[in-house]
Amino acid sequence: MSPLFAAAFAAGLLGGVHCAGMCGGIVASLSVSARGPAAARQLAFNAGRIGAYSIAGAAVGAAGALLELAGPALAAQAVLFALANVLMVLLGFYIAGWGRIVLKLESAGRVIWRRVEPHARRLFPIDNTPKALAAGLLWGWVPCGLVYSILALALASGGAASGALVMAVFGLGTLPTLITAGFAAQKLSSLRRHPWIRYPAAVAIIAMGVVGLGRVPGLHEVVLMGLQCVA
């Protein structure tokens, strides 16, 4: 697995505590609705959610490829990778409770969500598998700083297919937490607030971002030049 996909999966796995807060109430409702097997509804909802992430990843991956064509490929790729890893670091700080800058990204998605949300509400009660799949496809567009941070990785991935795969891998990483939230939402909501869960996850995500920044081509030279200018 390439570092890009590994980072996306790990961010989904470690950042799942945030996903539980954003979607925990929705997935919990799938377990208590009146009709149909709860497990099938959980899987359908998450399949739809990951599908929505993949569509968004394909779109931004294609946009990133166009940006690379518009300018010097190496410089554009370096900027995109640096942006992606800075957002990873900010995401880690947010999960730890040390800052909320990453949440400012969510305001960009509210324009889309205002159009999608009325359609999503019409699906309630989500009491069968087709409704759960449709709900997942729609709720995948809920404004979320975690998702937008990983979209930056998709932007830097080099193309539509790789961008879609980055987001699909990220979605798979969030799956254990969201499935657990569906069947034990109240207990998980309590656990996710404990520092012994949030801090290790946050530190791991920050470390991934820092390591990723260290791999950005030409970044060392840019930093040294900046320090020399300041001095």
C-alpha positions in Angstrom: 0.0 0.0 0.0 1.4 3.4 -1.0 2.1 6.0 1.8 -0.9 8.1 0.5 -3.4 5.2 0.8 -1.8 4.1 4.1 -2.2 7.6 5.5 -5.8 7.8 4.4 -6.7 4.5 6.0 -4.9 5.3 9.2 -6.6 8.7 9.4 -10.0 7.0 9.0 -9.2 4.4 11.6 -7.8 6.8 14.1 -10.1 9.7 13.4 -13.2 7.5 13.7 -14.0 9.1 17.0 -14.9 12.2 15.1 -17.0 10.2 12.7 -19.0 8.8 15.6 -19.8 12.3 16.7 -20.9 13.4 13.2 -22.9 10.3 12.2 -23.4 8.3 15.4 -27.0 9.4 15.8 -27.9 8.4 12.3 -26.3 5.0 12.4 -27.8 4.3 15.8 -31.3 5.0 14.3 -30.7 2.2 11.8 -30.5 -0.4 14.6 -33.8 0.6 16.2 -36.0 1.3 13.1 -39.0 -0.9 12.7 -38.4 -3.0 9.6 -35.6 -5.1 8.1 -32.4 -6.5 9.5 -30.3 -3.9 11.3 -26.9 -5.4 10.0 -28.1 -5.0 6.4 -29.1 -1.4 7.0 -25.8 -0.6 8.7 -23.8 -2.1 5.8 -26.0 -0.3 3.2 -25.6 3.1 4.9 -21.9 2.8 5.1 -21.6 1.5 1.5 -23.5 4.6 0.4 -21.4 6.9 2.6 -18.1 5.5 1.2 -19.5 5.7 -2.3 -20.2 9.5 -1.7 -16.6 9.9 -0.5 -15.3 8.2 -3.5 -17.3 10.4 -5.9 -15.9 13.5 -4.1 -12.4 12.0 -4.2 -12.6 11.4 -8.0 -13.7 15.0 -8.5 -10.9 16.6 -6.5 -8.3 14.1 -7.8 -9.2 15.1 -11.4 -9.0 18.8 -10.3 -5.5 18.1 -8.9 -4.4 16.5 -12.1 -5.5 19.6 -14.0 -3.6 21.8 -11.6 -0.4 19.8 -12.3 -1.0 20.2 -16.0 -1.5 24.0 -15.6 1.9 24.6 -14.0 5.3 22.9 -13.4 4.3 19.4 -12.3 6.9 19.0 -9.6 6.1 22.4 -8.0 2.3 21.8 -8.1 2.7 18.3 -6.7 4.9 19.6 -3.8 2.3 22.3 -3.0 -0.6 19.8 -3.0 1.3 17.3 -0.8 2.3 20.0 1.6 -1.3 21.3 1.9 -2.5 17.7 2.5 -0.1 17.1 5.3 -0.6 20.4 7.0 -4.3 19.6 7.1 -3.4 16.2 8.6 -1.5 18.0 11.4 -4.4 20.4 12.0 -6.8 17.5 12.1 -4.7 15.8 14.8 -4.8 18.9 16.9 -8.6 19.1 16.5 -9.1 15.5 17.6 -6.9 16.1 20.6 -8.9 19.2 21.5 -6.0 21.5 21.0 -7.5 23.7 18.2 -10.5 24.0 15.9 -9.0 25.5 12.8 -9.8 22.5 10.7 -13.5 23.1 11.4 -13.4 26.2 9.3 -13.2 23.9 6.3 -16.7 22.8 7.1 -18.2 26.2 6.1 -17.2 25.5 2.5 -19.4 22.4 2.4 -22.5 23.9 4.0 -23.5 25.4 0.6 -23.8 21.9 -0.8 -25.3 20.4 2.3 -28.1 23.0 2.3 -29.2 21.6 -1.0 -28.8 17.9 -0.1 -30.2 17.9 3.5 -33.9 18.4 2.5 -33.7 15.2 0.3 -31.9 13.3 3.1 -34.7 14.2 5.6 -37.3 12.7 3.4 -35.8 9.3 3.9 -36.8 9.2 7.6 -37.6 6.8 9.1 -34.8 4.8 7.6 -36.5 1.5 8.0 -35.3 -0.6 5.1 -32.1 -1.3 3.2 -32.7 0.8 0.1 -33.4 3.8 2.2 -30.2 3.2 4.2 -28.2 3.0 1.0 -29.7 6.3 -0.2 -29.2 7.9 3.2 -25.5 7.0 3.1 -25.0 8.5 -0.3 -26.6 11.7 0.9 -25.0 11.8 4.4 -21.6 11.4 2.8 -21.9 15.1 1.9 -22.4 16.3 5.5 -19.8 19.1 6.1 -16.9 17.4 8.0 -13.4 18.7 8.7 -12.1 15.2 8.8 -13.4 14.3 5.4 -12.1 17.6 3.9 -8.7 17.0 5.3 -8.5 13.7 3.6 -9.9 15.2 0.4 -6.6 17.2 0.3 -4.8 13.9 0.0 -7.1 12.9 -2.9 -6.3 16.3 -4.5 -2.7 15.4 -4.4 -3.1 11.9 -5.6 -2.7 12.7 -9.3 -6.0 11.7 -10.9 -9.6 10.8 -10.6 -9.2 7.1 -10.1 -6.5 7.5 -7.4 -8.5 10.3 -5.7 -11.6 8.0 -5.6 -9.4 5.2 -4.1 -7.9 7.4 -1.5 -11.4 8.3 -0.2 -12.6 4.8 -0.5 -9.7 3.6 1.6 -10.3 6.4 4.1 -14.0 5.3 4.3 -13.0 1.7 5.0 -10.8 3.0 7.8 -13.8 4.7 9.4 -16.0 1.6 9.1 -15.1 -0.2 12.4 -16.1 2.9 14.4 -19.3 3.6 12.5 -20.4 0.0 12.7 -19.7 -0.1 16.4 -21.5 3.3 16.8 -24.6 1.7 15.1 -24.9 -1.0 17.7 -23.4 0.7 20.8 -23.8 4.4 20.1 -24.3 5.5 23.7 -21.3 3.6 25.1 -19.1 4.7 22.2 -20.1 8.3 22.7 -18.9 8.2 26.2 -15.7 6.4 25.4 -14.7 8.7 22.6 -14.4 11.6 25.0 -11.7 9.9 27.1 -8.2 11.4 26.7 -6.7 7.9 26.5 -8.6 7.4 23.2 -8.4 10.9 21.7 -4.7 11.7 22.5 -3.0 8.7 21.0 -5.2 9.0 17.9 -4.4 12.7 17.6 -0.6 12.2 18.1 -0.6 9.4 15.5 -2.3 11.6 12.9 0.0 14.5 13.7 3.0 12.2 13.3 1.7 11.1 9.9 1.3 14.7 8.8 4.8 15.6 9.9 6.4 12.6 8.2 4.4 13.4 5.1 5.8 17.0 5.1 9.3 15.6 5.4 8.7 13.7 2.1 7.5 16.7 0.2 10.0 17.3 -2.6 11.9 20.6 -2.2 10.3 21.5 1.1 13.5 21.5 3.0 15.1 24.0 0.7 12.0 26.3 0.9 12.0 26.2 4.7 15.8 26.9 4.8 15.4 29.8 2.4 12.5 31.2 4.6 14.6 30.9 7.8 17.5 32.7 6.1 15.2 35.5 5.0 13.8 35.9 8.6 17.3 35.9 10.0 
